[in-house]
Amino acid sequence: MQPVFSILTPCLNQARFLERNLRSVAGQASRDVEHIVIDGGSTDGGVEMLRRHGDSLAHWVSEPDGGQADALRKALSVARGEWIGWLNADEFYEPGALDHVRAAMDKHPDAELVYGNVRRVDAEGHAIRVNRQWRFDYDVCRIQTPIIINCGAFFRRQRLIDRGGFDPSWHYILDWEMYIRYMRGKPKWLRLKQVLGNFTMHAQSKTATSQEAFEAEIQRLRQREFPGWTPQQIDAEKRRQHARMMQHMLLDGVLFEKAYFKLVRQRNYAHLFGDPGVRVPVVSRVLDLVAPVRKSS
């Protein structure tokens, strides 16, 4: 029987999180799912964990690869499901997440992308915040951000293959680059209100440790998408699409909570986010006095 969902998990030395990931897929009420794990040659006990869970996995392998996108490319090559989920080893699904997605797909069979909200958690799984997603806008995505967090997103396998799958030449914004190719032509997307996945913030994640490499790939992507544009033209387009993004967030009711987190709460998670959020004259100084930043453990 062909599965409806193929969940792809790239992994390298993430044993501390891997069991949580595997159980979150195996524990879904929906049984029409296959889980594919491509390990890059872990030496931290992750391979032994995969052996223990082998009966619940459709396919797994541990061998050197060319990075996260290359591992995803390998996983996609053996996937059989109609829909693809991308769940990194340090991420995990909410119970019943696939049931929500399946119900939405049944109601909207013409959708090519389905995504929902994502909870950010720390390494121990304690909630930091819920990232409520807003409407997808291809023009914003092309220059500003894809806005979607992958552990809450699902893609049609055949469209993903037809659009080139995962490109191993990208290491830091491989998802952003993939969304641009996947959504070119502006196919129908569907946004769910449920929390579908959990994204782990920890100091060893690429998000926290490689800002310069991120910026270099962003520049490369923008040069590809806007060939011949001057830096001034790129900056003008960024500002224009940023304004559109702010309008979307306002209309979808998420702007103020995001501003509150950036201004007030992110100060307590600077070690995970890579920055303390937004500093506003006078207001931030008052906050420092009345609500001092907690010491990170």
C-alpha positions as CSV (number, residue, x, y, z in Angstrom):
1,M,0.0,0.0,0.0
2,Q,1.4,3.4,-1.0
3,P,1.7,5.8,2.0
4,V,0.1,9.2,1.9
5,F,3.0,10.8,3.9
6,S,6.7,10.4,3.5
7,I,8.6,12.1,6.4
8,L,12.2,12.9,5.6
9,T,14.7,13.3,8.4
10,P,18.4,14.3,7.8
11,C,20.6,13.6,10.8
12,L,24.1,14.0,12.0
13,N,25.2,13.6,15.6
14,Q,21.7,14.6,17.0
15,A,21.2,11.5,19.2
16,R,20.1,13.7,22.2
17,F,17.0,14.7,20.1
18,L,16.6,11.8,17.7
19,E,14.5,9.5,19.9
20,R,11.9,12.3,20.4
21,N,11.8,12.8,16.7
22,L,11.3,9.1,15.9
23,R,8.6,8.6,18.5
24,S,6.7,11.7,17.3
25,V,6.3,10.1,13.8
26,A,5.7,6.6,15.0
27,G,3.1,7.8,17.4
28,Q,0.9,9.6,14.8
29,A,-2.6,8.2,14.7
30,S,-2.5,8.2,11.0
31,R,-0.9,4.9,9.9
32,D,-0.4,5.8,6.2
33,V,3.0,7.3,6.8
34,E,6.6,6.2,6.1
35,H,9.6,7.6,7.9
36,I,12.9,7.9,6.1
37,V,16.1,8.8,8.0
38,I,19.4,9.6,6.3
39,D,22.2,9.8,8.8
40,G,25.5,11.4,7.7
41,G,27.7,9.0,9.7
42,S,26.9,9.9,13.3
43,T,29.3,8.9,16.1
44,D,27.2,9.9,19.1
45,G,25.0,6.8,19.4
46,G,22.5,7.9,16.9
47,V,23.1,4.9,14.6
48,E,22.5,2.5,17.5
49,M,19.2,4.3,18.2
50,L,18.2,3.9,14.5
51,R,18.9,0.2,14.7
52,R,16.6,0.0,17.8
53,H,13.8,1.8,16.0
54,G,14.4,0.0,12.6
55,D,11.1,-1.7,12.6
56,S,9.2,1.6,12.6
57,L,11.3,3.1,9.8
58,A,10.6,2.6,6.1
59,H,14.3,3.2,5.3
60,W,17.4,4.4,7.0
61,V,21.1,4.6,6.2
62,S,24.2,5.9,7.9
63,E,27.0,7.1,5.5
64,P,28.9,10.2,4.7
65,D,27.0,12.7,2.6
66,G,27.3,16.3,1.3
67,G,25.3,17.9,4.0
68,Q,21.6,18.4,4.9
69,A,20.3,19.1,1.4
70,D,22.2,16.0,0.0
71,A,20.7,13.9,2.8
72,L,17.2,15.2,1.9
73,R,17.9,14.5,-1.8
74,K,18.7,10.9,-0.9
75,A,15.6,10.6,1.2
76,L,13.4,12.0,-1.5
77,S,14.8,9.5,-4.0
78,V,13.3,6.6,-2.0
79,A,10.1,8.3,-0.8
80,R,6.8,6.8,-2.0
81,G,4.2,9.0,-0.3
82,E,2.0,11.5,-2.1
83,W,3.0,14.2,0.4
84,I,6.5,15.0,1.8
85,G,7.2,16.2,5.3
86,W,10.6,17.6,6.3
87,L,11.4,16.9,9.9
88,N,14.9,17.6,11.1
89,A,16.3,15.3,13.8
90,D,16.0,17.9,16.5
91,E,12.4,18.6,15.6
92,F,9.2,16.7,16.4
93,Y,5.5,16.6,15.4
94,E,2.6,17.3,17.7
95,P,0.3,14.3,18.4
96,G,-2.4,14.2,15.7
97,A,-0.5,16.6,13.4
98,L,-0.8,14.4,10.3
99,D,-4.6,13.9,10.9
100,H,-5.1,17.7,10.7
101,V,-3.1,17.8,7.5
102,R,-4.9,14.8,6.0
103,A,-8.3,16.3,6.7
104,A,-7.2,19.6,5.1
105,M,-5.9,17.9,2.1
106,D,-9.1,16.0,1.6
107,K,-11.1,19.2,1.7
108,H,-8.7,21.0,-0.7
109,P,-7.3,18.5,-3.1
110,D,-5.9,21.2,-5.4
111,A,-3.5,22.5,-2.7
112,E,0.2,22.0,-3.4
113,L,1.5,23.3,-0.1
114,V,-0.1,22.8,3.4
115,Y,1.5,24.4,6.5
116,G,0.5,25.3,10.0
117,N,1.9,26.8,13.2
118,V,5.1,25.7,14.9
119,R,6.1,25.9,18.5
120,R,9.7,26.9,19.3
121,V,11.1,24.9,22.3
122,D,14.4,24.7,24.0
123,A,16.7,21.7,24.1
124,E,14.7,20.1,26.9
125,G,11.4,20.6,25.1
126,H,10.1,23.5,27.2
127,A,8.0,25.9,25.1
128,I,9.5,29.3,24.2
129,R,6.7,30.6,21.9
130,V,4.3,29.5,19.2
131,N,5.1,30.9,15.8
132,R,1.8,31.6,14.3
133,Q,2.2,31.6,10.5
134,W,0.6,34.1,8.2
135,R,-0.4,34.0,4.5
136,F,2.2,32.9,2.0
137,D,3.2,35.5,-0.6
138,Y,5.5,34.4,-3.4
139,D,6.8,37.9,-4.1
140,V,7.8,38.4,-0.4
141,C,9.4,34.9,-0.4
142,R,11.5,35.7,-3.4
143,I,13.4,38.4,-1.7
144,Q,12.5,38.6,2.0
145,T,11.7,35.3,3.6
146,P,9.8,32.1,3.0
147,I,8.0,32.7,6.4
148,I,7.2,28.9,6.7
149,I,9.0,26.7,9.2
150,N,9.6,23.3,7.7
151,C,8.5,21.1,10.5
152,G,5.0,22.5,10.0
153,A,4.9,22.2,6.2
154,F,4.0,19.5,3.7
155,F,4.7,19.4,-0.1
156,R,3.4,17.3,-3.0
157,R,6.1,14.8,-3.8
158,Q,5.7,14.9,-7.6
159,R,5.8,18.7,-7.7
160,L,8.9,18.7,-5.5
161,I,10.6,16.3,-7.8
162,D,9.5,18.2,-10.9
163,R,10.9,21.4,-9.5
164,G,14.3,20.0,-8.8
165,G,14.0,18.6,-5.3
166,F,16.7,19.6,-2.9
167,D,19.8,21.3,-4.2
168,P,23.0,20.2,-2.3
169,S,24.9,23.3,-3.3
170,W,22.9,25.2,-0.7
171,H,23.7,24.6,3.0
172,Y,22.1,27.4,5.1
173,I,19.1,28.7,3.2
174,L,18.3,25.4,1.3
175,D,14.7,25.7,2.4
176,W,14.3,29.2,1.2
177,E,15.8,28.4,-2.2
178,M,13.6,25.3,-2.5
179,Y,10.4,27.3,-1.7
180,I,11.1,29.8,-4.5
181,R,11.5,26.9,-7.0
182,Y,8.6,24.9,-5.6
183,M,6.1,27.9,-5.5
184,R,7.1,29.5,-8.8
185,G,3.9,30.0,-10.7
186,K,2.1,30.6,-7.4
187,P,0.2,27.3,-6.9
188,K,-2.5,27.0,-4.3
189,W,-1.4,26.9,-0.7
190,L,-3.3,26.2,2.5
191,R,-2.6,27.6,6.0
192,L,-3.8,25.7,9.1
193,K,-4.4,27.2,12.5
194,Q,-3.1,24.1,14.4
195,V,0.4,23.7,15.9
196,L,1.8,20.9,13.8
197,G,5.5,20.8,14.7
198,N,8.1,21.7,17.3
199,F,11.3,23.5,16.4
200,T,14.2,23.2,18.8
201,M,16.3,26.2,19.6
202,H,19.8,25.3,20.8
203,A,23.2,26.9,20.7
204,Q,24.6,24.2,18.3
205,S,22.0,24.7,15.6
206,K,23.1,26.3,12.3
207,T,20.6,29.1,12.9
208,A,22.6,30.1,16.0
209,T,26.2,29.6,14.8
210,S,26.5,30.6,11.2
211,Q,25.2,34.1,10.6
212,E,27.9,35.1,8.2
213,A,27.4,32.0,6.0
214,F,23.7,32.7,6.0
215,E,24.2,36.2,4.7
216,A,26.5,35.0,2.0
217,E,23.9,32.5,0.7
218,I,21.2,35.2,0.9
219,Q,23.2,37.4,-1.3
220,R,23.8,34.6,-3.8
221,L,20.1,33.8,-3.9
222,R,19.1,37.4,-4.5
223,Q,21.7,37.8,-7.3
224,R,20.2,34.7,-9.0
225,E,16.6,35.9,-8.6
226,F,17.3,39.5,-9.6
227,P,20.2,39.4,-12.1
228,G,21.6,42.7,-13.1
229,W,19.9,44.6,-10.3
230,T,22.0,47.1,-8.4
231,P,22.3,47.0,-4.6
232,Q,20.1,50.0,-4.5
233,Q,17.3,48.3,-6.5
234,I,17.6,45.2,-4.3
235,D,17.3,47.3,-1.2
236,A,14.3,49.1,-2.6
237,E,12.5,45.8,-3.4
238,K,13.4,44.4,0.1
239,R,11.7,47.4,1.7
240,R,8.7,47.2,-0.5
241,Q,8.2,43.5,0.2
242,H,8.9,44.0,3.9
243,A,6.1,46.4,4.0
244,R,3.8,43.8,2.3
245,M,4.9,41.2,4.9
246,M,4.1,43.6,7.8
247,Q,0.6,44.2,6.2
248,H,0.0,40.4,5.9
249,M,1.0,39.9,9.6
250,L,-1.3,42.7,10.6
251,L,-4.3,41.3,8.6
252,D,-3.7,37.8,9.9
253,G,-3.5,38.9,13.6
254,V,0.1,38.0,14.4
255,L,2.0,41.3,14.1
256,F,1.6,42.6,17.7
257,E,2.5,39.3,19.3
258,K,5.6,39.1,17.2
259,A,6.5,42.7,18.1
260,Y,5.9,41.9,21.8
261,F,8.2,38.9,21.7
262,K,11.0,40.8,19.9
263,L,10.8,43.7,22.3
264,V,10.1,42.0,25.6
265,R,10.6,38.2,25.7
266,Q,13.5,37.6,23.3
267,R,15.8,39.3,25.7
268,N,15.6,36.1,27.8
269,Y,16.5,33.8,24.8
270,A,19.4,35.8,23.2
271,H,21.7,32.8,23.6
272,L,19.4,30.7,21.4
273,F,18.2,33.3,18.9
274,G,21.6,34.9,18.4
275,D,20.4,38.4,19.4
276,P,18.4,40.0,22.3
277,G,15.6,41.2,20.0
278,V,14.8,44.9,19.4
279,R,16.0,47.7,21.6
280,V,13.8,50.8,21.8
281,P,15.1,54.0,23.5
282,V,13.6,54.5,27.0
283,V,11.2,51.6,26.7
284,S,13.9,49.0,26.8
285,R,15.7,50.7,29.7
286,V,12.5,50.6,31.7
287,L,12.0,47.0,30.9
288,D,15.5,46.2,32.1
289,L,14.6,47.8,35.4
290,V,11.1,46.3,36.0
291,A,11.7,42.9,34.3
292,P,15.4,42.1,34.3
293,V,16.7,39.5,31.9
294,R,16.7,36.0,33.4
295,K,20.1,34.4,33.7
296,S,20.3,31.5,31.2
297,S,21.0,28.1,32.8
